[in-house]
């Protein structure tokens, strides 16, 4: 029997802060729980994070690459348009990966 490891890129959102946070993990549900319990310095400021997007990849390398791509895209939107929340739904994000 083959056991395949899967890697997820995820985006969580805080209504209180009005910001998105992205990352990659092997278990998005457990990672969200970690964020909610203060397991990350940035996300420990509030406890209203919710998962708004996740996408699975077969390799750590691909997930890491896509996470960095999200950072670059969101950085560009913030710089060009003064937007903090450039993406609010998974359809817009999936469009970027085509």
VMD Tcl script that draws the C-alpha trace (Angstrom):
set ca {
  {0.00 0.00 0.00}
  {1.30 3.45 -0.94}
  {0.88 6.37 1.40}
  {0.89 9.72 -0.32}
  {1.64 12.87 1.60}
  {-0.29 15.91 0.49}
  {0.59 19.54 1.03}
  {-1.90 22.37 1.27}
  {-1.64 26.07 0.63}
  {-4.16 27.85 2.83}
  {-5.45 31.33 3.44}
  {-7.16 32.35 6.67}
  {-9.00 35.58 7.37}
  {-9.60 37.62 10.52}
  {-12.71 39.82 10.58}
  {-11.33 41.69 13.59}
  {-8.06 42.62 11.90}
  {-9.48 42.70 8.37}
  {-6.46 40.84 7.00}
  {-5.59 37.58 5.29}
  {-2.77 35.27 6.32}
  {-1.36 32.59 4.04}
  {0.74 29.52 4.63}
  {1.26 25.91 3.70}
  {0.84 22.77 5.75}
  {0.09 19.06 5.60}
  {-3.11 19.47 7.64}
  {-5.08 22.73 7.21}
  {-7.58 21.94 9.98}
  {-4.85 21.31 12.56}
  {-2.92 24.36 11.37}
  {-6.02 26.56 11.77}
  {-6.46 25.17 15.28}
  {-2.84 26.12 15.99}
  {-3.46 29.67 14.76}
  {-6.60 29.95 16.90}
  {-4.70 28.77 20.00}
  {-1.90 31.32 19.58}
  {0.64 29.03 17.92}
  {1.86 31.73 15.55}
  {3.21 35.13 16.60}
  {1.25 37.15 14.03}
  {-2.04 35.28 14.30}
  {-1.97 35.09 18.11}
  {-3.20 38.69 18.31}
  {-6.82 37.62 17.68}
  {-8.78 34.36 17.76}
  {-11.35 34.86 15.01}
  {-9.37 33.34 12.12}
  {-11.34 31.28 9.63}
  {-10.18 29.19 6.70}
  {-11.24 30.86 3.45}
  {-9.14 28.87 0.97}
  {-7.08 25.72 0.70}
  {-5.68 23.84 -2.25}
  {-3.85 20.54 -2.21}
  {-0.55 19.80 -3.95}
  {1.39 16.57 -4.32}
  {4.76 18.04 -3.36}
  {6.11 20.31 -0.67}
  {8.07 22.15 -3.35}
  {4.95 23.03 -5.34}
  {3.00 24.14 -2.25}
  {5.91 26.29 -1.10}
  {6.20 27.83 -4.57}
  {2.49 28.70 -4.69}
  {2.62 30.18 -1.18}
  {5.46 32.47 -2.26}
  {3.50 33.35 -5.41}
  {0.52 34.39 -3.24}
  {2.81 36.59 -1.16}
  {4.14 38.28 -4.28}
  {0.68 38.81 -5.80}
  {-0.81 40.21 -2.60}
  {2.25 42.43 -2.10}
  {1.82 43.83 -5.63}
  {-1.90 44.48 -5.12}
  {-1.20 46.30 -1.87}
  {1.49 48.44 -3.48}
  {-0.37 49.18 -6.71}
  {-3.90 49.63 -5.44}
  {-3.57 50.20 -1.70}
  {-5.56 47.02 -1.15}
  {-5.05 44.82 1.89}
  {-7.68 42.25 0.98}
  {-7.18 41.65 -2.73}
  {-8.86 38.23 -2.73}
  {-11.99 37.29 -0.90}
  {-13.03 34.07 -2.56}
  {-11.38 30.91 -3.83}
  {-12.53 31.38 -7.44}
  {-10.36 34.46 -7.80}
  {-7.39 32.66 -6.29}
  {-7.85 29.55 -8.46}
  {-7.92 31.81 -11.52}
  {-4.39 32.94 -10.69}
  {-3.12 29.36 -10.72}
  {-4.37 28.44 -14.20}
}
mol new
graphics top color blue
foreach p $ca { graphics top sphere $p radius 0.5 }
foreach p [lrange $ca 0 end-1] q [lrange $ca 1 end] { graphics top cylinder $p $q radius 0.2 }
display resetview
